[in-house]
Amino acid sequence: MRIIVIGAGFGGLSAASLFSRDGHQVTVIEKNELPGGRASVYSENDFNFDMGPSWYLMPDIYENYFAEFGKKPEDYYELKKLDPSYRVFFGDKKVVDISPSLEKNYELFDTFEENGGEKLKNYLESAGEMYESSVKEMLYKDFTSVSDFLSGKLLFKGMKLNILESLDHFVNKRFDSDEARKVLEYSIGFLGSSPQKTPSMYHIMSHIDMTMGVFYPEGGMRKVVSSMYDLAVEQGVDFKFNEPVKSLEIQEKKVNKVITSNGEYDCDMVLVNADYAHSEIDLIPDKHQSYSNKYWETRVMAPSAFVAYVGIDKVLDKLDHHNLFLQEDWSNKFDKLFDPKKAEWPDSPSYYVNIPSRTDSTASPEGTDTLFILVPLAPGLEDTEEKREELYNMIMNDLEEKVNEDIRGHVVVKRIFALDDFKRRYNAYKGTALGISHTLRQTAVWRPAHKSKKVSNLFYSGQYTHPGIGVPMTLISSQIVAEQINGNNGDNK
Ligand SMILES: Cc1cc2nc3c(=O)[nH]c(=O)nc-3n(C[C@H](O)[C@H](O)[C@H](O)COP(=O)(O)OP(=O)(O)OC[C@H]3O[C@@H](n4cnc5c(N)ncnc54)[C@H](O)[C@@H]3O)c2cc1C
């Protein structure tokens, strides 16, 4: 088949290689100048910033993907296990390191509360079992009906998990201290969700970051993107950059042409990796859309983000590679992110600072640091220069106080990327950074489908679809679609 892939994010790159491997003629059409999508690169004055993902988690999932081609990630890039995995600055100024050694983390949890280490051990055992079951029974499977999902072995597999229990409730039942609760809940941010709204089965995130560990691909996430791009080119995929898709021509329930800013492409099948909501609302005529505008209006969107890419002419010794600043009263801040009625720009928010130059000499010149500062923002907020500067200074005030040194006086590169940039650069619905959130009603069978409900040769992969948000999940989403195409030749009539 002649397959057009719209978008060269991880979802598009990974699907294109699989289709090409399977003998199809594949063209990827991307609106921006680079592959990688949310994982774009920004370079200025020898400072190189990964604009999106910075945590390389779940190395097994990357391995599974490369194995599809008889390859290993190490054929393309080297991985380093970070030690410490990450550093946590609590609001009260306490600072702790989460280690790749579980023993050390048990000792740390003993300082948080009585029997903290033992409780963590039990928690991680449960998270580990759940992870194994999820990989086997859930992540690689496309659920087509609710009963299919509920009757799966996963949810009942000796876990005694209440599907309706929130992660917050699950954690609070087991841990008393604020520190333990925060360390076990922060990672839900990776899923664009809040602990109160996310099902407890997602406690697998603690297995992922604590038991499996946190890795860094040498050369940054941009090296993973360029590897995936090289793999696609090796497989024979053709790429068009700087060419936004404008519409799909659909006749008799089939897409037969993709119309772009530069021309038209005949096709037998289309895989959309571009934001699902954008493609439905902006590229497909109303009567062929699988979901109504109201459907999109009522989804719980994952947050947008304020990201500052800052290069400084000195090294911040007190910071490690990954640094989380978790403020004291964080739970009532979640409302401002997820409840559209309460949404507003944050005051004294929790935030994350990534310093890849701590590990990677290609990130910035010697004796300097690259700072990637991220604050989650509610999607759909009004975005103004004044709001951005106010938030930048709010975070810098806090950061300078925590590290006890001047940073703003040493800035040589500064770029802020926020809500409106997500819309402009990625066509992100409401400026979301991550697509739709992982609430229970937006998990597995309840995520937007891989196959169009109306158009027989139209498919989707990427963070909106099952299994969801994060680079490893987007790789799996493409593996699911490639399987389907092999099964039914792209025709789901
Ligand atoms: C700031 C940030 C930090 C993150 N941190 C992590 C992390 O640490 N670890 C992790 O695993 N994940 C992280 N994520 C999530 C991860 O980056 C995403 O889940 C994943 O990259 C999404 O890939 P995708 O292919 O679904 O979408 P995208 O990457 O958005 O790809 C879609 C592509 O479609 C293109 N496109 C859109 N419209 C059109 C059109 N009309 N025509 C042609 N092309 C179009 C876009 O330009 C884009 O290139 C982070 C995301 C962000 C934004």
The ligand as a MOL file (V3000), in Angstrom:
LIG
                    3D

  0  0  0     0  0            999 V3000
M  V30 BEGIN CTAB
M  V30 COUNTS 53 58 0 0 0
M  V30 BEGIN ATOM
M  V30 1 C 7.6680 19.4260 27.7830 0
M  V30 2 C 7.4490 17.9300 27.6610 0
M  V30 3 C 8.1570 17.0570 28.4620 0
M  V30 4 C 7.9810 15.6690 28.3280 0
M  V30 5 N 8.7370 14.8270 29.0880 0
M  V30 6 C 8.7050 13.4940 28.8180 0
M  V30 7 C 9.6760 12.6300 29.3910 0
M  V30 8 O 10.5360 13.0830 30.1590 0
M  V30 9 N 9.6570 11.3010 29.0360 0
M  V30 10 C 8.7340 10.8020 28.1440 0
M  V30 11 O 8.7730 9.5980 27.8360 0
M  V30 12 N 7.7950 11.6130 27.6040 0
M  V30 13 C 7.7770 12.9380 27.8940 0
M  V30 14 N 6.8880 13.7800 27.2910 0
M  V30 15 C 5.8150 13.2020 26.4910 0
M  V30 16 C 6.3030 12.7790 25.1300 0
M  V30 17 O 7.1800 13.7370 24.6120 0
M  V30 18 C 5.1050 12.6430 24.2090 0
M  V30 19 O 4.1340 11.7870 24.8010 0
M  V30 20 C 5.4840 12.0680 22.8520 0
M  V30 21 O 6.6770 12.6280 22.3770 0
M  V30 22 C 4.3170 12.3380 21.9080 0
M  V30 23 O 4.6240 11.8560 20.6480 0
M  V30 24 P 3.5220 11.8620 19.5000 0
M  V30 25 O 4.1750 11.2630 18.3180 0
M  V30 26 O 2.2480 11.2970 19.9750 0
M  V30 27 O 3.1660 13.4190 19.2390 0
M  V30 28 P 4.0980 14.6810 18.7020 0
M  V30 29 O 5.4220 14.5190 19.2450 0
M  V30 30 O 3.3210 15.8620 19.0080 0
M  V30 31 O 4.1240 14.4150 17.1430 0
M  V30 32 C 3.0910 14.8400 16.2910 0
M  V30 33 C 3.7090 15.4850 15.0760 0
M  V30 34 O 2.6720 15.8650 14.1700 0
M  V30 35 C 3.0320 17.1060 13.5730 0
M  V30 36 N 1.8290 17.7610 13.0380 0
M  V30 37 C 0.8110 18.3500 13.7140 0
M  V30 38 N -0.1020 18.8120 12.8460 0
M  V30 39 C 0.3310 18.5120 11.5980 0
M  V30 40 C -0.1830 18.7390 10.2930 0
M  V30 41 N -1.3550 19.3440 10.0860 0
M  V30 42 N 0.5470 18.3270 9.2400 0
M  V30 43 C 1.7310 17.6750 9.4050 0
M  V30 44 N 2.2740 17.4410 10.6340 0
M  V30 45 C 1.5660 17.8440 11.7170 0
M  V30 46 C 3.6480 17.8680 14.7200 0
M  V30 47 O 4.4360 18.9460 14.2510 0
M  V30 48 C 4.4830 16.7670 15.3970 0
M  V30 49 O 5.7730 16.6910 14.8300 0
M  V30 50 C 7.0430 15.1650 27.4020 0
M  V30 51 C 6.3200 16.0600 26.5890 0
M  V30 52 C 6.5280 17.4210 26.7120 0
M  V30 53 C 5.7780 18.3560 25.8120 0
M  V30 END ATOM
M  V30 BEGIN BOND
M  V30 1 1 1 2
M  V30 2 1 2 3
M  V30 3 2 2 52
M  V30 4 2 3 4
M  V30 5 1 4 5
M  V30 6 1 4 50
M  V30 7 2 5 6
M  V30 8 1 6 7
M  V30 9 1 6 13
M  V30 10 2 7 8
M  V30 11 1 7 9
M  V30 12 1 9 10
M  V30 13 2 10 11
M  V30 14 1 10 12
M  V30 15 2 12 13
M  V30 16 1 13 14
M  V30 17 1 14 15
M  V30 18 1 14 50
M  V30 19 1 15 16
M  V30 20 1 16 17
M  V30 21 1 16 18
M  V30 22 1 18 19
M  V30 23 1 18 20
M  V30 24 1 20 21
M  V30 25 1 20 22
M  V30 26 1 22 23
M  V30 27 1 23 24
M  V30 28 2 24 25
M  V30 29 1 24 26
M  V30 30 1 24 27
M  V30 31 1 27 28
M  V30 32 2 28 29
M  V30 33 1 28 30
M  V30 34 1 28 31
M  V30 35 1 31 32
M  V30 36 1 32 33
M  V30 37 1 33 34
M  V30 38 1 33 48
M  V30 39 1 34 35
M  V30 40 1 35 36
M  V30 41 1 35 46
M  V30 42 1 36 37
M  V30 43 1 36 45
M  V30 44 2 37 38
M  V30 45 1 38 39
M  V30 46 1 39 40
M  V30 47 2 39 45
M  V30 48 1 40 41
M  V30 49 2 40 42
M  V30 50 1 42 43
M  V30 51 2 43 44
M  V30 52 1 44 45
M  V30 53 1 46 47
M  V30 54 1 46 48
M  V30 55 1 48 49
M  V30 56 2 50 51
M  V30 57 1 51 52
M  V30 58 1 52 53
M  V30 END BOND
M  V30 END CTAB
M  END
